[in-house]
């Protein structure tokens, strides 16, 4: 485009890609949606079941099981993998017969009218690029990374480089929701993840390109992907064996979601029941997924496991219901939570900027509840999610103001002199900006800085 530099920042390019991908969500054809034709006699249209849901469940459960279902003489399964929210919405509205979800019901009115049946166990895995030398993280470190307290790989035993946290944009995403429920005691916890993707598959593709990236996926979802690796947690690797005995702490049930009022409710339930048969279990095991019955002990230990994780990370369970309001953004009306002074300062800067300007950034065209968000754009999205320890008087967090973090930098001054012990990451944290912006504003090719160097810490 005329007037734009040829070299675009990595961050801006990623945000633009999210907006372009997100624009496809409301279109009739979902990204990666497809109808698979398998070997054998094609089923009649009356016996076809439509499955829609998250990519992780599609890869780990439905794809191979649907193949086994058809081979045993049942009808056709049309797969439309995209994300959890799209699947649950489709089953609720009758445009799909089955949904795949890596989380249970979130308690919203929409979810209350559906049936969530656990059919398998999978591991939630914290992933990074295969070249990243980090060899383990503790649950506390993972919590603090997502909470915005840890910003650099050197703080967790890695190299001196920023941790680029990736997340799925939809707040009802099953993988994200389940991880946050374990780490924070509630699935709708905002996190410091400025890089947003439409589903876990796109997130995995982004991390495969960035040695500093970090995000959450499933063991089944990354199985066979040599470009990314799962980081051991508390010294335990994510394996089927470690999930089965509960020694790997971040395990989660996978669910099939059905609508009891659907005209095909009986057929859909028959497919759910098929998951208990030996052919279905064999199909699950091929994708590093544990059949639900094989992990019966995991269900019994779930409550104690959650309590132990929350105690380890210093959090507590919350009984606050997730946001369920049309037009709500991810941060809208969330319950307050304790956080660091840095994010509190960013929140105060956000309020100051909001008072000075009514221009707001939002996820445009957001519709539905937190469990059914359809994102068709991410105009002006920049910076990390902000949580606060005390709400402002009269604040409902109904909107998220653009450049909240950047405004904090402007209030602190436009330049900063490098002191002893400073790193680019700590300076970015101190001024509430992103390391990639510091590099761009100061024309740095890497993170190296020198004592006494004067850095521009805002774009103003």
C-alpha positions as CSV (number, residue, x, y, z in Angstrom):
1,X,0.0,0.0,0.0
2,X,1.4,3.5,-0.8
3,X,2.8,5.4,2.1
4,X,3.3,2.3,4.3
5,X,6.8,0.9,5.1
6,X,7.6,-2.3,3.4
7,X,8.6,-3.9,6.8
8,X,5.6,-4.1,9.0
9,X,6.0,-4.9,12.7
10,X,5.4,-8.5,13.6
11,X,2.8,-7.5,16.1
12,X,0.8,-5.3,13.7
13,X,1.0,-8.1,11.1
14,X,-0.4,-10.6,13.6
15,X,-3.2,-8.3,14.6
16,X,-4.2,-7.6,11.0
17,X,-4.2,-11.4,10.4
18,X,-6.6,-11.8,13.3
19,X,-8.9,-9.2,11.9
20,X,-8.9,-10.7,8.4
21,X,-9.5,-14.3,9.8
22,X,-12.1,-13.0,12.2
23,X,-14.1,-11.4,9.4
24,X,-14.7,-14.9,8.0
25,X,-16.4,-16.1,11.2
26,X,-19.9,-14.9,10.5
27,X,-19.8,-16.1,6.9
28,X,-21.8,-19.2,6.1
29,X,-18.7,-21.3,5.4
30,X,-16.6,-21.6,8.5
31,X,-12.8,-21.6,8.4
32,X,-11.5,-25.1,7.9
33,X,-15.1,-26.3,7.7
34,X,-15.5,-29.4,5.6
35,X,-17.6,-32.4,5.0
36,X,-15.5,-35.5,4.9
37,X,-16.5,-38.3,2.6
38,X,-15.2,-41.6,3.9
39,X,-14.8,-45.1,2.4
40,X,-18.0,-47.1,2.0
41,X,-21.5,-46.4,0.8
42,X,-22.5,-42.7,1.2
43,X,-25.1,-42.2,3.8
44,X,-28.4,-40.7,3.0
45,X,-29.0,-37.1,3.9
46,X,-31.5,-38.1,6.5
47,X,-28.9,-40.0,8.5
48,X,-26.2,-37.3,8.3
49,X,-25.3,-35.6,11.6
50,X,-23.6,-32.3,11.5
51,X,-20.8,-31.8,14.1
52,X,-19.3,-28.4,14.8
53,X,-16.8,-27.4,17.5
54,X,-13.3,-26.7,18.5
55,X,-10.4,-28.0,16.4
56,X,-8.9,-29.9,19.3
57,X,-12.0,-32.1,19.8
58,X,-12.2,-32.6,16.0
59,X,-8.7,-33.9,15.8
60,X,-8.6,-35.8,19.0
61,X,-12.1,-37.3,19.1
62,X,-14.6,-36.8,16.4
63,X,-12.6,-37.3,13.2
64,X,-11.3,-40.8,13.9
65,X,-14.4,-41.9,15.9
66,X,-16.7,-40.7,13.1
67,X,-14.7,-42.9,10.7
68,X,-15.3,-45.9,13.0
69,X,-19.0,-44.9,13.4
70,X,-19.5,-45.1,9.6
71,X,-17.5,-48.3,9.2
72,X,-19.9,-50.0,11.7
73,X,-22.8,-49.2,9.4
74,X,-24.1,-45.9,10.9
75,X,-24.7,-42.7,9.0
76,X,-22.4,-39.9,7.8
77,X,-20.9,-37.3,10.1
78,X,-20.2,-33.9,8.5
79,X,-17.4,-32.2,10.4
80,X,-17.2,-28.5,10.7
81,X,-14.2,-27.8,13.0
82,X,-13.7,-24.2,14.1
83,X,-14.0,-23.3,17.8
84,X,-16.1,-24.1,20.8
85,X,-18.3,-21.0,20.7
86,X,-19.4,-21.6,17.1
87,X,-20.2,-25.3,17.9
88,X,-22.3,-24.6,21.0
89,X,-24.2,-21.8,19.2
90,X,-24.9,-24.1,16.3
91,X,-26.3,-26.8,18.5
92,X,-28.4,-24.3,20.4
93,X,-29.9,-22.8,17.2
94,X,-30.4,-26.1,15.4
95,X,-27.8,-25.7,12.7
96,X,-25.7,-28.5,14.0
97,X,-26.6,-31.7,15.8
98,X,-23.4,-32.2,17.9
99,X,-20.8,-29.8,19.2
100,X,-17.3,-30.6,20.5
101,X,-16.1,-28.7,23.6
102,X,-12.9,-28.8,25.7
103,X,-14.9,-27.4,28.6
104,X,-18.1,-28.1,30.5
105,X,-21.1,-25.8,30.6
106,X,-20.3,-22.3,31.7
107,X,-23.6,-21.9,33.5
108,X,-25.1,-19.4,31.0
109,X,-28.7,-19.7,30.0
110,X,-27.8,-20.9,26.6
111,X,-25.6,-23.7,28.0
112,X,-28.2,-24.7,30.6
113,X,-30.5,-25.9,27.8
114,X,-27.9,-28.2,26.3
115,X,-26.4,-31.5,27.4
116,X,-22.7,-31.7,28.0
117,X,-21.5,-35.4,28.0
118,X,-17.8,-36.0,28.9
119,X,-16.4,-38.6,26.5
120,X,-12.6,-38.4,26.8
121,X,-9.7,-37.0,28.7
122,X,-7.0,-34.8,27.1
123,X,-4.1,-32.8,28.4
124,X,-3.9,-29.0,28.3
125,X,-0.4,-28.2,27.2
126,X,1.6,-25.0,27.4
127,X,3.4,-24.8,24.1
128,X,6.2,-22.9,22.6
129,X,8.3,-23.2,19.4
130,X,10.5,-26.4,19.4
131,X,13.7,-24.3,19.3
132,X,12.9,-22.6,22.6
133,X,15.4,-24.1,25.2
134,X,13.0,-23.8,28.2
135,X,12.6,-27.3,29.7
136,X,10.0,-26.9,32.4
137,X,7.6,-24.4,34.0
138,X,5.9,-24.6,37.4
139,X,2.1,-24.0,37.7
140,X,2.9,-20.8,39.6
141,X,5.1,-19.5,36.7
142,X,2.4,-20.3,34.1
143,X,-0.2,-18.5,36.3
144,X,2.1,-15.4,36.6
145,X,2.9,-15.4,32.9
146,X,-0.8,-15.3,32.0
147,X,-1.5,-12.8,34.8
148,X,1.1,-10.4,33.4
149,X,3.6,-10.7,36.3
150,X,6.3,-12.5,34.3
151,X,7.3,-11.0,31.0
152,X,10.7,-12.4,30.0
153,X,11.9,-16.0,29.5
154,X,15.0,-15.2,31.6
155,X,12.6,-14.9,34.6
156,X,11.7,-18.6,34.3
157,X,15.2,-20.0,33.4
158,X,15.2,-19.3,29.7
159,X,17.0,-16.9,27.5
160,X,16.7,-13.1,27.7
161,X,13.8,-12.6,25.4
162,X,10.2,-11.4,25.8
163,X,7.4,-14.0,26.4
164,X,4.9,-13.4,23.6
165,X,1.7,-14.8,25.0
166,X,-0.9,-16.0,22.5
167,X,-4.6,-16.7,23.2
168,X,-7.8,-17.5,21.4
169,X,-10.0,-14.4,20.9
170,X,-13.3,-16.1,21.8
171,X,-13.8,-16.0,25.5
172,X,-15.8,-19.2,25.4
173,X,-13.0,-21.2,23.8
174,X,-12.9,-24.5,25.5
175,X,-9.2,-24.9,25.9
176,X,-8.6,-21.3,27.1
177,X,-11.6,-21.5,29.4
178,X,-10.5,-24.8,31.0
179,X,-6.9,-23.6,31.6
180,X,-8.1,-20.3,33.2
181,X,-10.6,-22.2,35.3
182,X,-7.7,-24.4,36.7
183,X,-5.2,-21.5,37.2
184,X,-7.5,-18.7,38.3
185,X,-10.6,-20.5,39.7
186,X,-12.8,-19.1,36.9
187,X,-12.9,-19.6,33.2
188,X,-13.6,-16.0,32.2
189,X,-10.5,-14.6,33.8
190,X,-8.9,-11.9,31.6
191,X,-5.2,-12.5,30.9
192,X,-2.2,-10.6,29.6
193,X,-2.3,-12.0,26.1
194,X,-2.3,-9.3,23.4
195,X,-1.9,-11.7,20.5
196,X,-5.3,-13.2,19.6
197,X,-6.3,-16.0,17.3
198,X,-9.6,-17.4,16.2
199,X,-8.9,-21.0,17.3
200,X,-6.2,-23.2,18.7
201,X,-5.0,-24.3,15.3
202,X,-4.2,-20.8,14.2
203,X,-2.6,-20.2,17.6
204,X,-0.3,-23.2,17.0
205,X,0.6,-21.9,13.6
206,X,1.6,-18.6,15.1
207,X,3.7,-20.1,17.8
208,X,5.5,-22.3,15.3
209,X,6.8,-19.1,13.7
210,X,8.0,-17.4,16.9
211,X,10.6,-18.9,19.2
212,X,9.4,-16.5,22.0
213,X,5.7,-17.5,21.7
214,X,3.7,-19.2,24.4
215,X,0.1,-20.4,24.5
216,X,-2.2,-23.3,25.4
217,X,-3.3,-26.2,23.2
218,X,-4.2,-29.9,23.8
219,X,-1.9,-32.9,23.7
220,X,-4.1,-34.4,21.0
221,X,-4.0,-31.2,19.0
222,X,-0.2,-31.0,18.8
223,X,0.4,-34.7,18.4
224,X,2.9,-35.2,15.6
225,X,3.7,-31.5,15.2
226,X,7.5,-31.2,15.3
227,X,7.5,-27.4,15.1
228,X,6.2,-26.9,18.6
229,X,6.7,-28.6,21.9
230,X,4.7,-29.0,25.1
231,X,6.6,-27.6,28.1
232,X,6.6,-30.0,31.1
233,X,4.7,-28.7,34.1
234,X,6.2,-29.2,37.6
235,X,8.6,-31.6,36.0
236,X,5.9,-33.8,34.5
237,X,5.5,-34.2,30.8
238,X,2.1,-34.3,29.1
239,X,1.7,-38.0,28.2
240,X,-1.3,-40.3,28.1
241,X,0.2,-42.2,31.0
242,X,0.8,-39.1,33.1
243,X,-2.7,-37.9,32.4
244,X,-4.2,-41.3,33.2
245,X,-2.6,-41.4,36.7
246,X,-3.2,-37.7,37.4
247,X,0.5,-36.8,37.8
248,X,0.3,-34.3,35.0
249,X,-1.9,-31.7,36.6
250,X,-3.5,-29.9,33.6
251,X,-5.8,-32.6,32.3
252,X,-9.4,-31.8,31.1
253,X,-12.4,-33.7,29.9
254,X,-13.6,-33.4,26.3
255,X,-17.3,-33.1,25.8
256,X,-19.9,-33.7,23.2
257,X,-22.8,-31.3,23.3
258,X,-26.3,-32.1,22.2
259,X,-29.7,-30.5,22.2
260,X,-32.5,-32.6,23.8
261,X,-35.1,-30.7,21.7
262,X,-33.4,-31.3,18.4
263,X,-35.3,-33.4,15.8
264,X,-32.1,-35.6,15.6
265,X,-31.6,-35.8,19.4
266,X,-31.9,-39.6,19.4
267,X,-29.4,-40.0,16.5
268,X,-27.0,-37.6,18.2
269,X,-27.3,-39.4,21.5
270,X,-26.5,-42.7,19.7
271,X,-23.2,-41.2,18.5
272,X,-22.4,-40.1,22.0
273,X,-23.2,-43.6,23.3
274,X,-20.9,-45.0,20.6
275,X,-18.0,-43.4,22.3
276,X,-18.2,-46.1,25.0
277,X,-17.7,-48.9,22.5
278,X,-14.3,-50.6,21.8
279,X,-14.0,-49.4,18.2
280,X,-14.5,-45.8,19.4
281,X,-12.0,-46.2,22.3
282,X,-9.4,-47.6,19.9
283,X,-9.9,-44.5,17.7
284,X,-9.4,-42.2,20.6
285,X,-6.2,-43.9,21.7
286,X,-4.7,-43.4,18.2
287,X,-4.8,-39.6,18.9
288,X,-3.2,-39.7,22.4
289,X,-6.7,-39.3,23.9
290,X,-7.8,-41.2,27.0
291,X,-11.3,-42.7,26.8
292,X,-13.4,-41.3,29.6
293,X,-14.1,-44.6,31.3
294,X,-10.3,-45.3,31.4
295,X,-9.9,-42.2,33.5
296,X,-12.7,-42.7,36.0
297,X,-10.2,-42.0,38.9
298,X,-9.6,-38.5,37.4
299,X,-13.2,-37.5,37.9
300,X,-13.0,-38.5,41.5
301,X,-9.8,-36.5,42.2
302,X,-10.9,-33.4,40.2
303,X,-12.0,-31.3,43.2
304,X,-8.9,-32.0,45.2
305,X,-6.7,-31.4,42.1
306,X,-8.3,-27.9,41.5
307,X,-7.9,-26.9,45.2
308,X,-4.2,-28.0,45.1
309,X,-3.5,-26.0,41.9
310,X,-5.2,-22.9,43.3
311,X,-3.3,-23.2,46.6
312,X,0.0,-23.6,44.7
313,X,-0.5,-20.5,42.5
314,X,-2.0,-18.4,45.3
315,X,-5.5,-18.0,43.7
316,X,-9.0,-19.0,44.9
317,X,-12.1,-20.4,43.2
318,X,-14.7,-17.9,42.2
319,X,-18.4,-18.6,42.0
320,X,-19.1,-15.5,39.8
321,X,-21.0,-16.5,36.7
322,X,-19.4,-15.7,33.4
323,X,-20.6,-12.7,31.5
324,X,-23.8,-13.4,29.6
325,X,-24.9,-10.3,27.8
326,X,-25.4,-9.5,24.1
327,X,-22.7,-7.2,22.9
328,X,-20.4,-7.8,25.9
329,X,-16.7,-7.7,25.3
330,X,-14.4,-10.2,26.9
331,X,-13.5,-7.8,29.7
332,X,-17.1,-6.5,30.1
333,X,-18.3,-6.6,33.7
334,X,-15.9,-9.2,34.8
335,X,-15.5,-9.6,38.6
336,X,-12.4,-7.8,39.9
337,X,-9.4,-9.9,40.9
338,X,-6.1,-9.1,42.8
339,X,-3.3,-8.3,40.5
340,X,0.1,-6.6,40.3
341,X,0.7,-2.8,40.7
342,X,1.7,-2.7,37.1
343,X,-1.7,-3.8,35.8
344,X,-3.4,-1.5,38.3
345,X,-1.4,1.4,37.0
346,X,-2.3,0.5,33.4
347,X,-6.0,0.4,34.4
348,X,-5.7,4.0,35.9
349,X,-4.0,5.2,32.7
350,X,-6.9,3.6,30.8
351,X,-9.4,5.6,32.8
352,X,-7.5,8.8,32.3
353,X,-7.4,8.3,28.6
354,X,-11.0,7.4,28.5
355,X,-11.9,10.7,30.2
356,X,-9.9,12.6,27.6
357,X,-11.2,10.9,24.6
358,X,-14.4,9.0,23.8
359,X,-12.8,7.0,21.0
360,X,-13.1,3.4,22.0
361,X,-11.6,0.2,20.6
362,X,-13.8,-2.9,20.7
363,X,-14.2,-6.3,19.2
364,X,-16.6,-5.1,16.6
365,X,-19.8,-6.9,15.8
366,X,-19.6,-9.1,18.9
367,X,-22.8,-11.0,19.5
368,X,-24.1,-13.6,21.9
369,X,-23.0,-14.6,25.3
370,X,-19.5,-15.4,26.5
371,X,-20.1,-18.9,25.5
372,X,-21.3,-17.9,22.0
373,X,-19.2,-15.0,20.8
374,X,-18.9,-14.4,17.1
375,X,-15.9,-12.1,16.4
376,X,-15.9,-10.5,13.0
377,X,-13.3,-7.9,13.6
378,X,-10.6,-6.7,16.1
379,X,-10.3,-3.0,15.2
380,X,-7.8,-1.1,17.3
381,X,-7.1,-4.1,19.5
382,X,-3.7,-3.5,21.1
383,X,-2.0,-4.2,24.4
384,X,-2.7,-6.7,27.1
385,X,-5.8,-7.6,29.1
386,X,-6.0,-5.6,32.3
387,X,-7.3,-6.8,35.6
388,X,-7.6,-4.6,38.7
389,X,-7.8,-5.1,42.5
390,X,-10.4,-2.4,43.0
391,X,-13.1,-1.2,40.5
392,X,-13.4,2.5,39.7
393,X,-16.5,4.2,41.1
394,X,-19.4,3.5,38.7
395,X,-17.2,1.5,36.4
396,X,-18.8,-1.5,34.6
397,X,-15.8,-2.3,32.4
398,X,-18.3,-2.2,29.5
399,X,-15.7,-1.1,27.0
400,X,-11.9,-1.5,26.6
401,X,-10.1,1.7,25.5
402,X,-7.5,1.5,22.8
403,X,-3.8,2.0,23.6
404,X,-4.4,1.8,27.4
405,X,-0.8,0.6,27.9
406,X,0.6,3.2,25.6
407,X,-1.1,6.0,27.4
408,X,0.6,4.9,30.6
409,X,4.0,5.3,28.8
410,X,3.1,8.8,27.6
411,X,2.2,9.8,31.2
412,X,5.6,8.6,32.4
413,X,7.6,10.6,29.8
414,X,8.7,10.0,26.2
415,X,12.2,8.9,26.9
416,X,14.1,6.7,29.4
417,X,17.8,6.4,30.3
418,X,19.1,2.9,30.6
419,X,20.3,2.1,34.2
420,X,22.4,-0.7,35.5
421,X,20.5,-4.0,35.5
422,X,17.9,-2.9,33.0
423,X,16.8,-5.1,30.1
424,X,14.5,-4.2,27.3
425,X,11.8,-6.4,28.9
426,X,12.0,-4.7,32.3
427,X,11.9,-1.3,30.7
428,X,8.9,-2.3,28.6
429,X,7.2,-3.6,31.8
430,X,8.1,-0.4,33.7
431,X,6.6,1.8,31.1
432,X,3.6,-0.4,30.2
433,X,4.6,-0.9,26.6
434,X,5.4,-3.9,24.4
435,X,9.0,-4.9,23.7
436,X,8.3,-5.0,20.0
437,X,7.2,-1.4,20.1
438,X,10.4,-0.4,22.0
439,X,12.5,-2.1,19.3
440,X,10.5,-0.3,16.5
441,X,10.6,3.1,18.1
442,X,14.3,2.9,18.8
443,X,15.3,1.1,15.5
444,X,16.7,-1.9,17.5
445,X,17.5,-5.1,15.7
446,X,17.5,-7.1,18.9
447,X,17.1,-6.7,22.6
448,X,20.6,-5.5,23.3
449,X,20.9,-2.1,25.1
450,X,23.7,-0.3,26.7
451,X,24.2,1.6,30.0
452,X,23.2,5.3,29.6
453,X,21.4,4.8,26.3
454,X,18.3,7.0,26.0
455,X,15.3,5.1,24.7
456,X,12.1,6.4,23.3
457,X,9.3,4.8,25.4
458,X,6.3,6.1,23.6
459,X,5.1,6.7,20.1
460,X,4.3,10.4,20.9
